[in-house]
């Protein structure tokens, strides 16, 4: 490497180094450092999928390796000077198994967020409290009529029965006119069609897959640890929709003052929003920066579209009061006649598009402004 009379050049190891791996796992692909500039920018080859990395250093090529600058060895000061062991060699270590994310899917990492309405605009969304969730996958777009029809047709020949066939303004518009039971059974059919274990069963023994009829499913009827398709819990929905924007009204920046100051027809589809499809659904992902009404790409940090507007999205939970203490993976009560939809729709005024808005929904209804978006628990 070239040196400068004013800057000392750091020597680094650019060989192939094995990432750390759990006991019994096959070795992960090798991580290779490709460059280290004198301004401190380090470049390395990434592994496929989502994973974590830590940059380690060592005073010699054989170690010992450390992952924190705090472990630099400090010598007792002498004559007003302090001597430290200067890092010389570096490596990047992948922590854990990479998560494979299918096309059209967003990855929401495990974490904690504040759920509810900090501005006091929703009586059912208080008190604001902390919720911790594990990692999960969520679809970037609402389920289209085309995707619905494909799984629906497969299910009819594999023991499934629905109360409604579903509808939609076009193949790439969201499916509508389905009820909550239809959506849950459709998630199961989609799982089986793709070779995954279904998430929903007719009772708490989880021996009979929910394929026909109408069942009053409880939390114990769900294989939460499995990787089959399912409806999001309302906590998962809000965590994914917020994308880290705590206290915001919508899925894009802007929180202070009246909510209506932060929403325009160029950002979401609501009643009289002014898009070319008023008043009805737009194609999924319509507000991607090329929308006919003009505007910016409003996907959130997880790459999700239409979390505010277009169709209200079915959630798993029954309607119930919010907790006044911190929660971990809440799934709602086991009793109650109404489930929940979130996000608002083309048929709603802007207040129902707010991220904190919770709308009750009778599970046998099949209106033209309610659809779904699927989630999956990550394998690791």
N, C-alpha and C positions, 0 to 999 in steps of 0.2 A: 504493500500500500504506500501511496505517496504521503509525505509528511510536510508540515508547514513549520517554519521557525517559531510560529506563535502558538501552535496547537500540537500537543502530543498525540500521536496516532495510537489508537487502541488496537491491540492484536486480538483477533477472534478466531474461533474454530468454525470452519465451514464444512465439516464432515457430516455424514449421516448419523443421526442419533435416535435411538429408539424412544418413543413416548412411554411414560409410565402406564402400566396396565394392571387390572385387577387380577387376583389369583385365579388361575384356570382359564383366563381368556387368551384367545389367540393374539399374537403381536399386532398392534395397530400399524398402519402405514408409517413410514419414516418421515419425520419432520426435518427439513434441511434449511439452515440459515444460508441465504444467498448473498446478503450484503449487510454491512454495518457502516453507515456514513459517519463522518467526524462530527456531524451535528446531532448524533445520537439516534438517528432513524435506523431501525433494524428491520430487515425484510426476511421473511421465511415462507416456505411453502405450507399451505394450509391443508388440513384434512377435509374430506367431504363431509357435509353435515354440520350441525351445531355442536361445538364442544368448547372447553375452556383451555387456556394456555397460561403458562407461567414462564417468564424469562429467568433463567438461572445463571449464575456466574461462579467462577472458580479462579483461585490464584494460580493454579497449574492445570495442564490439560487433563490430568488424571484426577482432579478434584482437590479437596472436597467441594461438592456442589451445594450452593445455597440459593434460596429463592427470595431473599430479602436483603436490601441494602443495610438493614439494621444490624445484620450479623457481620459486618465488616469488623475485622479485629482492630481494636484500638490499643496502642501502646501507651504506657504511662508517659505523660509529658516530661520533657527534659529541656531545660534552658528555654522554656517558653514555646517549645515546638511539640506538635502531636504528629505521630507517624501512623498511617493506616496501611493495611494490605490492599493494594490497588487491584480491582477486578481486571482480569486479563482474558479469560475465555468465557464464552457464552453458549447457552443452548436453550431451545424452546421445548417445553414438555407439555403434551396434551393430557389433560386430566379427564378421565372417564371415557365412556364410549360415545362416539358421535351419534347424534340423533338424525336419522334420515327423514327429511320433510318432503312429502309428495308435492308435485306441481300443483299450484293453485291453493296451497295451504300455508298459513302463517304459524310460526312457533312462538308460544307465549311462555317465557321461562318462569320457573318457580319464583315466588316473591310475595310481598305484602303490599297492600294498597288500602286507601281510605275509600270506603263505599258510602254512598248517600249524598244528600244535598246540603252542602255547607252553607248555602245562601238562604235556606229556609223557604224554598219555593215549592216543595213537595211534602205534603203532610205524611205520606206513607214512606218517605225516604229518610227519615230521621229516627234515632240519632245517628250522626256520622260515626262510624266505628271502623276499626282495623280488621282486615280479613287477610288470611294467609292461604295461598293456594299452591299446589304442586304444578309442575309444567304440564302443558297440554297443547294439542294442535287444534287449529280452528280454520275453517274454510275462509279464503279471502273474499269470496262472493256468496251471495244468497243462492240457494239451490234454484236452478233454472227449470223451466217447464220441460226442456229437452232432457235434462238429467233425471227429473222426476219420472217422465214417461218411460225412459229406458229401464229403470229399476222396477217401476210399476209393472211393466209387461213381463219382466223376468219373474217377479213375485207371483203373478197370477198362475204361472205354470209350476210353482214350487211351494204351494200350500198357503199362500197369503191371500187374505181378503181385506178390502178396504171399504169404508163407507162412502167415500167420494173419490172419483177418478183424478181430481185436480184440474186446474184450468190455468190460463195465462194469456197475456196479450201477444206473446210471440215466443219462439223457441228459446231466445236468450233473455227473456224477461223472467222475473221470479215466478215460481209456481204459487198459485193462490187457490182459494176455495177448497181447502183441506182442513180437517179438524186436528186436534191434538193427538187423538188416538191414531189417526192416519199417519201423522208424522213419525210417531214413535215406531209403529210397525214398519214404515218405510226405511227408517234407520236400520232396523234389524235385517230387512231384505237386502239392503245395500251391503251390509257387513257380510252376509252369507254369500252374496253374489261375488264378492271379492275374496272369499276364503277366510274371512275373519270371524271370530266368535261373537255372536250377537250380544248386545248389552242388556236387553230387556226380557224379563220372564214373567209368567203369569202369576207367580206367588213368590214368597220368601225362600222357598226351597231351591229356586232357580234350576228346576229340572225341565220345565216346558217352555220353549221359546214362544214369546208373544207374537203370534202370526194372524190370529183371527179374533173377531168379536170386540167387545169393549170391556176393559179391565180397569179397576180403580187401583192403579199401581202405586206402591209405596217405595220408600227409599231402599228397603231390603230386597226389592224385586230387580235391582240393577247391579250388574257386574261392574262396579266402579273401577276395579283394578284391571279390567280387560282393555283391549285396544279396539273394540268395535265402535261403530259410529253411534252417536247419541246426541240428544239435545243438550245444549249447554245449561249448566245451572245459572241462575241469574247473577251469581257472583262471578262465575267464569265469563259470562257475557260482558259484565261491566268492566272487569279487569282488562279484557281484550279490547273493548271499545275505547276505554280511556287511554290506553297506550302510554301510561305514565303521566297524563295530564290531570293531576289531582285537583278537584274542585271546579273543573271546567264544565260549561254547559253542554258543549258538543264535542265531537271527535276531532276537532281542530282547535288551535289556540284561541283564547278569548273567554274570560270568565267574569270580569267585573261588570257591575251594573245590570240593567235589565237584559234578560236573555235574548229578546228580539233584536238587540243591537248586534248580535253575533251570528245571525243566520240570514242568508240570501238565497235566492233561487239559483245562483251560480254554484252553490255548495251542496245542496241536498234537494231531494224531491219531497215536497209537502203540498198541502192544498193551495192552489193558485200560486205555485212557486215560479211559474213562467217558463218551464221547460217545454220542448216541442210536444211532449206526450201528455200535457195537462188535460184533464185530471185523471191520472191513471199511473201505472208503473212505467218506469224507464227500463231499458236493458240493464242488467247488473253491471256495476262498475262504470256507469255512464259518466260520472263526475271525475274523470281521469286526466283532466287538463285539455282534452280535445272536445269537450261537450259543446253542443250547438249553442248553448246559452252563454258561452264564454266562461273563463275562470281558470282556476289552478287545479292541480291534481290533489284531491283531498284524501287520498289513502292515509291511514294513520301509521304510526311507527312500526306496527306489525304487518303492514301491507294490506290492511283490510278496508273494504269499500262498503258504503251504504249502511254503516252502523247507526247513522242518523237518517231516517227517512226511507223511502221507496216502499218496503213492506215492513210492518212490525214483525218481530221475530219471536217464535215460540221458544220458551224456556222450560226446563224440567219442573221447577219449584211450584208448589202451591202458594197462593197468596197468604201472607202472614206478616205480623209485625217485625220490625227490625230489632236485632239484639242491641242491648246497651253496653255490651262488653265485647272484647276482641273475639274473633271466631277463626277456626281453621276448617277450610273446605265445607262451608255450610251448604245444605241441600234442601232447606225448607221443611215445613211441618208435614206430617203424614196424614193430617185431617184437613178437610176443606173442599168446597165445591169448585173453586176457581184456581186455575193455573195462572201463569204470568207471561205477558209478552213485553218485549223491550224495544226501544229504538224509534217508535213512531212510524208513520206511513205516509203515503201520498194523500190519504184521505184525512189526515190530521192537521191541526194547527201546530205551529212551531213549538209550543210548550211541551207537547208530547214527544218531540224528537230529542229532548234533553237526555243526557246520559243517565241522570238520576231518576228519570220518570219511570214509575212502575205501574203497568196497566193490568187489571184483572181480566181473565179470559175464561169463559166457560168451555170446557174441553170438547163439547159436542158441536160447537159453532164452527162454520166453515165460510168465513167472510172473504170478500175480494181484496182485502188489504192486509192479510196476514200470511206469512210464509215461514221459512225456516233456514237455518244455517247449522251445519253439523260440526261437532267437535270430536276429538279422540284423545284418550289418555296416551301419553308417550310410553314407549316400551321400556325405557329406562329413565 
